[in-house]
Amino acid sequence: MDIYREQIIDLHEHPLNFGELETADFCHEDDNPLCGDIIRIAINLDDSGRVYQVGWTGSGCAISQAAASLLTETIKGMSLTDIQTFPPERLLDLIGVPLSQARRKCALLPLKVLQAGVSGAVSTDE
Amino acid sequence: MLDVEKIRADFPILSVEAYPGVPLVYLDSAASSQKPEVVLAAMDAYYRQINANVHRGIHRLSEDATNAYEAARLKIARFINAPDESQIIYVRNATEGFNLVAYSWGRQNIQAGDEILLTEMEHHANLVPWQMLAEEKGAVVRYIPFLADGTLDLSRLDGLLTERTKLFSFTAVSNVFGTINPVRQLVDAGHAVGAVVMVDAAQAVPHTAVDVQAWDCDFMTFSGHKMCGPTGIGILYGKRRLLESMPPFMGGGDMIRRVTLEGSTWNDLPWKFEAGTPSIAEGIGLGTAVDYLAGIGMDNIHAHEQFITHYALEALSEIKGITLYGPPASQRAGVATFTIQGIHPHDISEVVDKDGIAIRAGHHCAMPLHLRLNVSATARASFYLHTTTQEIDKLVASLNRTRKLFRL
């Protein structure tokens, strides 16, 4: 069972939504010190409070990079509440390859960053 | 030269398959070594035949257990040429060795404004305990930088070692670069300014003949599990006058001479530092590991690792996009640390694992070193007495396959 299926390598070569946004409603960055993976996600919301623009930057292994591409693609159109309740299993399903415990942390780093960013944005609003 | 095939037969795990039909290629001995049958058998025999607490009972089992446990201490003392086995303190691992010295000697001797000198190539075990001590006491930690080739910048030594330096602690062998540091030269430089000198020998004792009296270090520590012994056992060596002057590290049974409700007096060395029921089977296992290594000969082991390291560095350097870290093979222990352009070390490790090859990926408990190299992680293959050139060839083939998978 190879975790490096075509899609993972494709996303490693051509990541989705990769790049900085010129302006962002909020952005957040965090790392996984164990492997040094670092991810920064920036988001713009439309008038109804739904994600219409998302960009991510960072560096890391193919799994965390693929997860960042898949996650940022999936959250377009979502509300902040949708993001806050986004289940980790859904991201693991999107990646679609069996991962060891250690590599799950790589896969879930983008979601951790995104949800921390949303929590920060929500608490600032309140 | 070693009869490597014969040696490989000593290690049961080397005939275990990593995955069905895929033999194990174990290139992670610097993280933890495999155990020969004799070590497993010695620990098994302890539990089956003489299991009892040590230094306590009057009965035969306790007597036999104590004798086996203390006989191991004597073997270990001889293995590193300690003047006396009472200077061999059983600890859990090298990390505990550093913490013991930091808590016991450090809290008694380090004051505000004092300096502790380390190097930028240290393992976290030889960084964090000193940083905690310095924080508590208001002392200052300084670091000797390393050069681009992974050797220490010794031109900085004179400026960094001053009469304010109370402790100088450094590794004999880098766990990332494999660099073999000039221990005696560094110890002498530390002593010249009156510093107490401690050596991290976790990557040295498993691979080369170590003589603590020739080093003249004040403290030295290493782990059993990196030298064919079990986990949960390590050694702190110290000069007698220092060990005698130090307060205990932990309180409890075995470390006392007499306990009253008003207070206690301490046991003699080494037991003053060994509170509670120790890792008895592990101590016996480590003694057996020492017998095993000494039987093969540390010089033979070192020569074999030199041969493998030369071979590996040359073979790995042929891989496109590879960066190898550290000095030439002649100046290093059996470690090859590298990155490959365009592939994260975790991905490298995961792909070669499917070929049965175990290597380490990450920061190898040396984050400051990686920060200085400006990389977040590296991959590391490390070698031991059972490593073969065929295993190196498999690694190289697997790394080339990894590049292809990543379309490089």
Interface residues (C-beta under 8 A of the other chain):
Chain A: D2 I3 Y4 I9 H12 E13 P33 L34 C35 G36 D37 I38 S59 G60 C61 A62 I63 R103 C106
Chain B: I343 H344 P345 H346 D347 E350 V351 K354 A361 G362 H363 M367 H370 V375 S376 A377 L405 F406 R407
